[in-house]
Amino acid sequence: MGGSRSLPKRVLLSIVLMGFAGQVAWAVENQYFNVFLYNAVIPDPMYISHMVALSAIVATATSILVGAYSDARTTRWGKRKPYLLFGYPVWGVVTALFPTAALLRPAVLAAWFAIVWDCIMTFFGSTAYDANFNAYVVDATTVENRGFAMGIVSLLGYVSLLLIYGFAGFFIEAYGYFAFFYLVGAVVSVLGTLGALLAVEPQRRAESGVGVLSRIKESFSAEFVKKHKDVFLILLASGIQGMGYQVYFPYILLYIQHYLGFPLHIASLVVFVAILSGIIAAIPAGVLVDRLGRRTVALMALPLNCAAVYALSLVKGLPDAVALGIMWVSFSSVLGVAMGAWLRDLYPEEKRGEFSGYTILFNVAFTMVPGPLIGSWLIHAFGERRLINGEEAVIPAPVIFQVGAAIALFSLLPMLKVKETLEKRKVERESASQAAQRLN
């Protein structure tokens, strides 16, 4: 799209519209699908763990396969645009229809209908967003303006989280789940489709003759893994941290609502305030990571984050929940910035796109499958039994935070085996600059 540092307005608007629509949909799917399944269908966390795990598998498989297919095929309408125009409106419709599961009986049938429906929603969401919107952002930007574009996408993620957590609880209590999901579905369909229509794809590039499976096979050859072992170690560390996170996160609103006894809108506000602190922490975290180094900051942030997560199990009242929630998300934000920069420093230059896919594999499938299952088992083993809407329910227990923190702490083992990358990258940049000056 040229070498300009600024993005064309139409491209920027398309990124904002599709990015916001997608982030809203994922924010709702990641938390309020779980809340709806528990509160309106069946109060058993086992079904939440099944839903999270199966949708994670669908998301990973879809993003890899559909992404590879769109890489290899160019239609007369473009490479990404057909998938965007198809995916976003259907994604919104499927999201809007999710609460129809509550109309079915018995509750077990309704629960499995919701799980399957979430997987269908995830397929269209991953087709539109994970596989093609993310690729479109890279296609439509250059080295000069890609950082700005990715900053916009990241900001949209935080804005959508703040909006959902600050608004959803009040809206659901006032108008119910059906109206909430109808509204979310409409936002996703309308804004996503508008963004897709505005999308401007770059000039079509020659398609590579190298097969996707051949590239993947090469990446996992013994020689390649040995040469790039550091990137796999950090992927492993990131996956372990994510697994610990997924032990408790799918149940956090339910924990605040049913274990601590706060109304849903208060529970949502607690998470809202915590996320806001994460945004604030992310700004200085980036500066800190560039000055002190990725490894140094990550190794400091991890134990602090784990301590904050463990402390969430000790919450007794609203002030505790807010204060510890701020600590938890703030340290998580710092850790995420450090790990993200460290990992991207280590990406093989010739396979950056491919390794972005492996990041999804390690951070989604390898975390969202075992993590919620562990959390569900812990809740069943240690949770309190109560009646909710006339049915026996198992209430999430504090142990999910304790175990989640312990699992995440194990990521220190692979992290300690990887050296700092900041100075190495600085040396490489200086060498490249000196070489360019000599040529001139």
C-alpha positions as CSV (number, residue, x, y, z in Angstrom):
1,M,0.0,0.0,0.0
2,G,2.9,2.3,-0.6
3,G,5.6,3.5,1.7
4,S,3.7,6.2,3.5
5,R,3.9,6.3,7.3
6,S,0.2,7.2,7.5
7,L,-2.6,4.9,6.6
8,P,-5.1,5.8,3.9
9,K,-8.3,6.9,5.7
10,R,-10.4,4.2,4.0
11,V,-8.0,1.4,5.1
12,L,-7.8,2.8,8.6
13,L,-11.6,3.0,8.9
14,S,-12.0,-0.6,7.6
15,I,-9.5,-1.7,10.3
16,V,-11.3,0.2,13.0
17,L,-14.7,-1.1,12.1
18,M,-13.7,-4.8,11.6
19,G,-11.3,-4.8,14.5
20,F,-13.9,-3.4,16.9
21,A,-16.6,-5.7,15.7
22,G,-14.3,-8.7,16.1
23,Q,-13.0,-7.7,19.5
24,V,-16.5,-7.2,20.9
25,A,-17.6,-10.6,19.6
26,W,-14.6,-12.3,21.2
27,A,-15.0,-10.5,24.5
28,V,-18.6,-11.6,24.7
29,E,-17.8,-15.2,23.7
30,N,-14.9,-15.5,26.1
31,Q,-16.9,-14.5,29.2
32,Y,-20.6,-13.9,28.7
33,F,-21.2,-17.1,26.8
34,N,-19.9,-18.8,29.9
35,V,-22.0,-16.7,32.2
36,F,-25.2,-17.4,30.2
37,L,-24.5,-21.1,30.0
38,Y,-24.1,-21.3,33.8
39,N,-26.8,-18.8,34.9
40,A,-29.5,-19.5,32.2
41,V,-28.9,-23.1,31.0
42,I,-27.2,-25.4,33.6
43,P,-25.2,-24.3,36.6
44,D,-22.4,-26.8,36.1
45,P,-18.9,-25.6,35.3
46,M,-18.1,-28.8,33.5
47,Y,-20.1,-27.6,30.5
48,I,-18.2,-24.3,30.4
49,S,-14.9,-26.2,30.3
50,H,-16.2,-28.4,27.4
51,M,-17.4,-25.3,25.6
52,V,-14.1,-23.4,26.0
53,A,-12.0,-26.4,25.1
54,L,-13.9,-27.4,22.0
55,S,-14.2,-23.8,20.7
56,A,-10.5,-23.3,21.2
57,I,-9.8,-26.4,19.0
58,V,-12.2,-25.1,16.4
59,A,-10.5,-21.6,16.5
60,T,-7.0,-23.0,16.1
61,A,-7.9,-25.4,13.3
62,T,-10.0,-22.8,11.4
63,S,-7.4,-20.0,11.7
64,I,-4.6,-22.3,10.4
65,L,-6.6,-24.0,7.6
66,V,-8.7,-21.1,6.3
67,G,-5.7,-18.7,6.7
68,A,-3.5,-21.0,4.6
69,Y,-6.3,-21.4,2.0
70,S,-6.8,-17.7,1.6
71,D,-3.0,-17.2,1.4
72,A,-2.9,-19.7,-1.5
73,R,-6.0,-18.5,-3.4
74,T,-6.8,-15.1,-5.0
75,T,-10.3,-14.6,-6.4
76,R,-11.5,-11.7,-8.6
77,W,-12.9,-10.1,-5.4
78,G,-9.5,-10.3,-3.7
79,K,-7.7,-12.6,-1.3
80,R,-9.3,-11.7,2.1
81,K,-12.4,-9.7,1.2
82,P,-14.6,-12.6,0.2
83,Y,-14.0,-14.2,3.6
84,L,-14.6,-11.0,5.4
85,L,-17.8,-10.2,3.6
86,F,-19.0,-13.7,4.2
87,G,-17.7,-14.2,7.7
88,Y,-18.7,-11.1,9.6
89,P,-22.5,-11.0,8.9
90,V,-22.9,-14.7,9.6
91,W,-20.7,-14.4,12.7
92,G,-23.1,-11.7,14.0
93,V,-26.2,-13.7,13.2
94,V,-24.9,-16.8,14.9
95,T,-23.9,-14.8,18.0
96,A,-27.4,-13.3,18.2
97,L,-29.0,-16.7,18.2
98,F,-26.8,-18.2,20.9
99,P,-29.4,-17.7,23.8
100,T,-32.0,-19.8,22.0
101,A,-30.2,-22.7,23.7
102,A,-32.1,-21.8,26.9
103,L,-35.4,-22.7,25.2
104,L,-34.5,-26.3,24.9
105,R,-35.2,-29.1,27.4
106,P,-33.8,-31.0,29.2
107,A,-31.0,-28.8,30.4
108,V,-28.3,-31.2,29.3
109,L,-29.5,-31.0,25.7
110,A,-29.6,-27.2,26.0
111,A,-26.1,-27.2,27.3
112,W,-24.7,-29.3,24.4
113,F,-26.7,-27.2,21.9
114,A,-25.0,-24.1,23.3
115,I,-21.6,-25.8,23.1
116,V,-22.1,-26.8,19.5
117,W,-23.5,-23.3,18.7
118,D,-20.4,-21.7,20.2
119,C,-18.2,-23.9,18.0
120,I,-20.2,-22.8,14.9
121,M,-19.8,-19.1,16.0
122,T,-16.1,-19.7,16.5
123,F,-15.7,-21.1,13.0
124,F,-17.2,-18.0,11.4
125,G,-15.4,-15.7,13.8
126,S,-12.0,-17.3,13.2
127,T,-12.7,-17.3,9.4
128,A,-13.4,-13.6,9.5
129,Y,-11.1,-12.3,12.2
130,D,-8.3,-14.7,13.1
131,A,-7.6,-16.0,9.6
132,N,-8.4,-13.0,7.3
133,F,-8.8,-9.8,9.3
134,N,-5.4,-10.3,10.8
135,A,-3.9,-11.1,7.5
136,Y,-5.6,-8.1,5.9
137,V,-4.0,-5.8,8.4
138,V,-0.6,-7.1,7.4
139,D,-1.4,-7.0,3.7
140,A,-2.8,-3.5,3.8
141,T,0.1,-1.9,5.8
142,T,3.8,-1.4,5.3
143,V,6.8,-1.6,7.6
144,E,6.4,2.2,8.1
145,N,2.8,2.1,9.3
146,R,2.2,-1.5,10.5
147,G,3.2,-0.7,14.1
148,F,0.6,2.1,14.1
149,A,-2.1,-0.2,12.7
150,M,-1.3,-2.9,15.3
151,G,-1.5,-0.3,18.0
152,I,-5.0,0.6,16.8
153,V,-6.0,-3.1,16.9
154,S,-4.6,-3.5,20.4
155,L,-6.4,-0.4,21.6
156,L,-9.7,-1.6,20.1
157,G,-9.3,-4.8,22.1
158,Y,-9.0,-2.9,25.4
159,V,-11.9,-0.6,24.4
160,S,-14.1,-3.5,23.6
161,L,-13.3,-5.2,26.9
162,L,-14.0,-2.0,28.9
163,L,-17.3,-1.5,27.0
164,I,-18.4,-5.1,27.5
165,Y,-17.5,-5.3,31.2
166,G,-18.8,-1.8,32.0
167,F,-22.0,-2.2,30.1
168,A,-23.0,-5.9,29.8
169,G,-23.9,-6.6,33.4
170,F,-26.3,-3.6,33.7
171,F,-27.8,-4.3,30.3
172,I,-28.4,-8.0,31.0
173,E,-30.0,-7.2,34.4
174,A,-32.3,-4.6,32.8
175,Y,-33.2,-6.3,29.5
176,G,-32.2,-9.9,29.7
177,Y,-29.8,-12.1,27.8
178,F,-31.7,-12.3,24.6
179,A,-31.7,-8.6,24.1
180,F,-28.0,-8.4,24.9
181,F,-27.0,-11.1,22.4
182,Y,-29.2,-9.6,19.7
183,L,-27.5,-6.2,20.2
184,V,-24.0,-7.8,20.1
185,G,-24.9,-9.8,17.0
186,A,-26.1,-6.6,15.3
187,V,-23.0,-4.7,16.1
188,V,-20.8,-7.5,14.8
189,S,-22.7,-7.9,11.6
190,V,-23.2,-4.3,10.7
191,L,-19.8,-2.9,11.7
192,G,-18.0,-5.9,10.4
193,T,-19.7,-5.9,7.1
194,L,-19.2,-2.1,6.6
195,G,-15.5,-2.6,7.4
196,A,-15.3,-5.4,4.9
197,L,-16.9,-3.3,2.2
198,L,-14.4,-0.5,2.8
199,A,-11.4,-2.9,2.8
200,V,-8.9,-2.0,0.1
201,E,-6.7,-4.9,-0.8
202,P,-3.2,-4.4,-2.1
203,Q,-2.1,-5.4,-5.6
204,R,-2.3,-9.2,-5.9
205,R,1.0,-10.9,-5.4
206,A,2.3,-14.0,-7.1
207,E,1.2,-17.1,-5.2
208,S,3.9,-19.2,-3.7
209,G,4.4,-22.7,-5.1
210,V,5.5,-24.0,-1.7
211,G,2.8,-26.1,-0.1
212,V,1.5,-25.2,3.4
213,L,2.1,-28.7,4.7
214,S,5.7,-28.7,3.5
215,R,6.4,-25.4,5.3
216,I,4.8,-26.7,8.5
217,K,6.8,-30.0,8.2
218,E,10.0,-28.1,7.8
219,S,9.3,-25.9,10.9
220,F,9.1,-29.0,13.1
221,S,12.1,-30.8,11.7
222,A,14.8,-31.6,14.2
223,E,17.3,-29.3,12.5
224,F,15.0,-26.3,12.5
225,V,13.8,-26.8,16.1
226,K,17.4,-27.1,17.2
227,K,18.4,-23.9,15.4
228,H,15.4,-22.0,16.7
229,K,14.9,-23.7,20.1
230,D,14.6,-20.4,21.9
231,V,11.4,-19.4,20.1
232,F,9.9,-22.8,21.0
233,L,10.9,-22.4,24.6
234,I,9.2,-19.0,24.8
235,L,6.1,-20.4,23.1
236,L,6.1,-23.1,25.7
237,A,6.5,-20.6,28.5
238,S,3.7,-18.5,27.1
239,G,1.5,-21.6,26.8
240,I,2.1,-22.6,30.4
241,Q,1.2,-19.1,31.6
242,G,-1.9,-19.2,29.4
243,M,-2.9,-22.6,30.8
244,G,-2.7,-21.3,34.4
245,Y,-4.8,-18.3,33.3
246,Q,-7.5,-20.4,31.8
247,V,-7.8,-22.5,35.0
248,Y,-9.6,-19.5,36.7
249,F,-10.5,-16.9,34.0
250,P,-13.5,-18.6,32.5
251,Y,-15.1,-18.7,35.9
252,I,-14.0,-15.4,37.4
253,L,-17.4,-13.6,36.9
254,L,-19.2,-16.6,38.3
255,Y,-16.8,-16.6,41.3
256,I,-17.4,-12.9,42.0
257,Q,-21.1,-13.3,41.5
258,H,-21.8,-16.5,43.3
259,Y,-18.9,-17.1,45.7
260,L,-18.4,-13.5,46.8
261,G,-22.1,-12.7,46.4
262,F,-21.9,-9.5,44.3
263,P,-24.6,-8.8,41.6
264,L,-23.6,-9.4,38.0
265,H,-23.2,-5.7,37.3
266,I,-20.9,-5.3,40.2
267,A,-18.9,-8.3,39.2
268,S,-18.6,-6.9,35.7
269,L,-17.4,-3.5,37.1
270,V,-14.7,-5.2,39.2
271,V,-13.3,-6.7,36.0
272,F,-13.8,-3.4,34.2
273,V,-11.6,-1.5,36.7
274,A,-9.0,-4.2,36.6
275,I,-8.8,-4.1,32.8
276,L,-8.6,-0.3,32.9
277,S,-5.5,-0.6,35.2
278,G,-4.1,-3.0,32.6
279,I,-4.3,-0.4,29.9
280,I,-2.6,2.1,32.1
281,A,0.2,-0.4,33.0
282,A,0.8,-1.3,29.4
283,I,2.0,2.2,28.5
284,P,5.0,2.3,30.8
285,A,5.5,-1.5,30.4
286,G,6.5,-1.0,26.8
287,V,9.1,1.6,27.7
288,L,10.4,-0.6,30.6
289,V,10.8,-3.6,28.3
290,D,12.8,-1.6,25.8
291,R,15.1,-0.2,28.4
292,L,15.6,-3.1,30.8
293,G,15.1,-5.9,28.4
294,R,12.4,-8.5,27.7
295,R,13.9,-11.2,29.8
296,T,14.5,-9.0,32.9
297,V,11.0,-7.6,32.9
298,A,9.3,-10.9,32.2
299,L,11.2,-12.7,35.0
300,M,10.2,-9.9,37.4
301,A,6.6,-9.7,36.4
302,L,5.8,-13.4,36.4
303,P,6.2,-14.1,40.2
304,L,4.4,-10.8,41.0
305,N,1.6,-11.8,38.7
306,C,1.3,-15.2,40.2
307,A,1.3,-13.7,43.7
308,A,-1.5,-11.4,42.7
309,V,-3.5,-14.3,41.2
310,Y,-3.0,-16.4,44.4
311,A,-4.1,-13.5,46.5
312,L,-7.4,-13.4,44.6
313,S,-8.3,-16.6,46.5
314,L,-8.1,-14.6,49.7
315,V,-10.6,-11.9,48.7
316,K,-13.3,-11.2,51.3
317,G,-15.1,-8.1,50.2
318,L,-15.4,-5.5,47.4
319,P,-12.4,-3.4,48.3
320,D,-10.2,-6.5,48.3
321,A,-11.6,-7.6,45.0
322,V,-10.9,-4.3,43.3
323,A,-7.4,-3.8,44.7
324,L,-6.2,-7.3,44.0
325,G,-7.9,-7.2,40.6
326,I,-5.9,-4.1,39.7
327,M,-2.7,-5.8,40.8
328,W,-3.5,-9.0,38.9
329,V,-4.3,-7.3,35.5
330,S,-1.5,-4.7,35.9
331,F,1.1,-7.4,36.3
332,S,-0.5,-9.5,33.6
333,S,-0.3,-6.6,31.3
334,V,3.4,-6.0,32.0
335,L,4.1,-9.7,31.6
336,G,2.2,-9.9,28.4
337,V,4.1,-6.9,26.9
338,A,7.5,-8.5,27.8
339,M,6.6,-12.0,26.6
340,G,5.2,-10.6,23.4
341,A,8.2,-8.6,22.6
342,W,10.6,-11.4,23.6
343,L,8.7,-13.9,21.4
344,R,8.6,-11.6,18.3
345,D,12.3,-10.9,18.7
346,L,12.9,-14.6,18.3
347,Y,10.6,-15.3,15.3
348,P,12.5,-16.6,12.3
349,E,12.5,-13.8,9.8
350,E,11.5,-16.0,6.9
351,K,8.6,-17.5,8.9
352,R,7.1,-14.6,10.9
353,G,3.6,-15.2,9.5
354,E,3.7,-18.9,10.1
355,F,5.0,-18.5,13.6
356,S,2.2,-16.1,14.4
357,G,-0.1,-19.0,13.7
358,Y,1.9,-21.2,16.1
359,T,1.4,-18.5,18.7
360,I,-2.3,-19.1,18.4
361,L,-1.7,-22.8,18.7
362,F,0.3,-22.5,21.9
363,N,-1.8,-19.7,23.4
364,V,-5.3,-21.0,22.4
365,A,-5.4,-24.7,21.9
366,F,-2.7,-25.6,24.4
367,T,-4.2,-23.4,27.0
368,M,-8.0,-23.3,26.6
369,V,-8.3,-27.0,26.4
370,P,-6.6,-28.2,29.6
371,G,-6.9,-25.0,31.6
372,P,-10.7,-24.9,31.9
373,L,-10.9,-28.7,32.4
374,I,-8.5,-28.4,35.3
375,G,-10.6,-25.5,36.7
376,S,-13.8,-27.5,36.3
377,W,-12.4,-30.5,38.1
378,L,-11.2,-28.3,40.9
379,I,-14.6,-26.6,41.2
380,H,-16.3,-30.0,41.4
381,A,-13.8,-31.3,43.9
382,F,-13.7,-28.3,46.2
383,G,-16.7,-26.1,45.3
384,E,-19.8,-25.5,47.4
385,R,-23.1,-27.0,46.3
386,R,-26.1,-24.6,46.2
387,L,-29.5,-24.3,44.5
388,I,-29.6,-21.8,41.6
389,N,-32.9,-21.4,39.7
390,G,-34.1,-24.6,41.4
391,E,-31.1,-26.7,40.2
392,E,-28.2,-27.9,42.2
393,A,-25.1,-25.8,41.3
394,V,-21.4,-26.1,42.0
395,I,-19.9,-22.7,43.0
396,P,-16.4,-21.9,41.8
397,A,-13.9,-22.2,44.7
398,P,-10.8,-20.1,45.6
399,V,-8.6,-23.0,44.8
400,I,-8.8,-22.2,41.1
401,F,-6.7,-19.1,41.6
402,Q,-4.1,-21.0,43.7
403,V,-3.7,-23.8,41.2
404,G,-3.7,-21.3,38.3
405,A,-0.9,-19.3,39.9
406,A,1.1,-22.4,40.6
407,I,0.9,-23.7,37.0
408,A,1.9,-20.3,35.6
409,L,4.9,-20.2,37.8
410,F,6.3,-23.3,36.1
411,S,6.9,-21.2,33.0
412,L,10.0,-20.0,34.7
413,L,11.8,-23.2,33.7
414,P,11.8,-22.6,29.9
415,M,12.2,-18.8,30.4
416,L,15.4,-19.2,32.3
417,K,16.9,-21.2,29.4
418,V,16.5,-18.3,27.0
419,K,18.9,-15.3,26.8
420,E,17.9,-11.7,26.5
421,T,17.2,-10.5,22.9
422,L,17.1,-6.8,23.3
423,E,20.9,-6.2,23.1
424,K,21.2,-8.7,20.3
425,R,18.6,-6.8,18.2
426,K,20.3,-3.5,18.9
427,V,23.6,-4.9,17.7
428,E,21.9,-6.3,14.6
429,R,20.3,-3.0,13.8
430,E,23.6,-1.1,14.3
431,S,25.5,-3.6,12.1
432,A,22.8,-3.2,9.4
433,S,23.0,0.6,9.7
434,Q,26.8,0.6,9.4
435,A,26.7,-1.7,6.4
436,A,24.2,0.6,4.7
437,Q,26.4,3.6,5.4
438,R,29.5,1.9,3.9
439,L,27.5,1.1,0.8
440,N,26.5,4.7,0.5
